[in-house]
């Protein structure tokens, strides 16, 4: 009997991004959705709120094993997806708090953990912490940070 994969829309990294889920084995193929439990930089065209929604959607499937295009197989898939989701929610809250205190985008990016210098340089600015700040501060979306898990 052949295994059937469910196609799960997972926009965020790209508008047309998908993940594939094999429910019998609990396998989730995430493409570029997972990458790592903590991200330090983002592309300017990524939709962080769509990514959060996508992470919530695939975490609800409770996968045992995540297959990431960059990391290979990731054991304890559900916990690792939750870890990434929680990190991004906390990062978004921090960005909104700093913005409310009057910091500008560059000041907020400088206060975020880790360095993005290598990636900013290597990608000619296409990946940066500042893109995280801009993505989280897009108008009318802060209420989506802590959306139903």
N, C-alpha and C positions, 0 to 999 in steps of 0.2 A: 504494500500500500504506500503510495507516494505521500510525502508530507506536503501540506499546503501552507504557503506563506500568506499572511495577511499584510496588505499594503496599508501603512499608517502614514497619513500626511503629517509631516513634522517640519513645517516652515520655521524660519528664523535665520539659519545660516544662509539659506536661499529660499525664495518664495515657493519653488517647486520641489523642495527637499522632501524625501520620503524615508521611512524606515521599514524594514521587513521583520515581521514577527512570526515565529514558528511556535504555536501554543503547546503542542504536545511535548516538546523538549524545553520550552521556556527560553528559547533563543531569540535575541533581538539584535538585528543588524542595523546599526545606527548611522552609518555613513559618517558625516561630520557633525552630528548632533552631540555626541558625548565628548570626544577629544580628551578631556581631563576633568578631574573633579573641581579644579580651580583654574579659571581662565584669567589671564593678565592683560589681554588685549583683544581687540575686536576690529572687524572691517567696518568701514563707514556705512555700507549698504545692508548690514545685518539688522534684523528686527529683533531686539532683545525681548520684547514682550511676546512676540510669536514664539520665540525660543523657549521662554518660560512656560507658555501654554503647551508646547510640544513636549517638554520634559515632564510636565504633569500628566499628559496623556499617556506617554510610554511607561512612566513609573507606575501608573495605575494597573498596567498589565502584569506587574510583578515578575519581570523576567529574571531567570536564574543566571543567565550568561549573556553578556553584551559583547557583540563583535564590533569593534571600532576600527574604522579605516586607518587610523594612525597608531592606535595602541594595541591592536590585535584583540585577543580575547580578554575580557575583564570579568573576573569572578565576582560573585555576589552582586549581580547586575542591579537589582532594585536599590540596594543600599548605596551603590556608587552613583546612580542617577539621582537619588535623593540628596546625596552629599553635594553634587553639582548644583541642583536646584536650590538648596538652602544657601550655598555660597553666593549664588547670583542674586537671590532675594536680599540677603544681608548687604551685598555690595550695592545694590540699587537703593536700599534704605539709607546707607551711608552717603551715597552721592546726593540723594534728595535732602538729607539733613545738612550737608555742607553747603549745598546750593541755597537752602533756606537761611543759612547764616551769612550769606552774601558773597561766598567765594565764586569766582568765575570758573569757566570750564578748565582752563589751564591749571589753576590753583588746585582744583579738585583732583584732576588727573595726577598732579605731582604728589598729592597726599595718599594716593592709592598704593597698596602694597606691591612690591616687586618693581623691576625695571622693564621697560619696553624698548629700551634703546636699540638693542640688537635687532628686534623684529621691525621697529620703525625704520631703521637704517636699511636692513636687508630688503624690505618690501617697499621702499621709497614712500613710507608713510601710510601705506594701505592698511596696516595693522597697527593699532596704538591704544593706549589707555584712554586717550582723549575721545576716541570713538565710543568707548563704553559710556563716558560721561554724556556725550551728545545723545546716544541711544536711550539712556535712562531718562533724560530730561526732555524728550520729545513731548509736545503738548498733550494734555488730557489723558495721560495713561498711568500716573502713579498708583491709582487704585487697583491696577492689575498686578502689582507686585505680590500681594498676599492673596491672590485669587484662590478659590477653593482648590485644595490639593486633591 
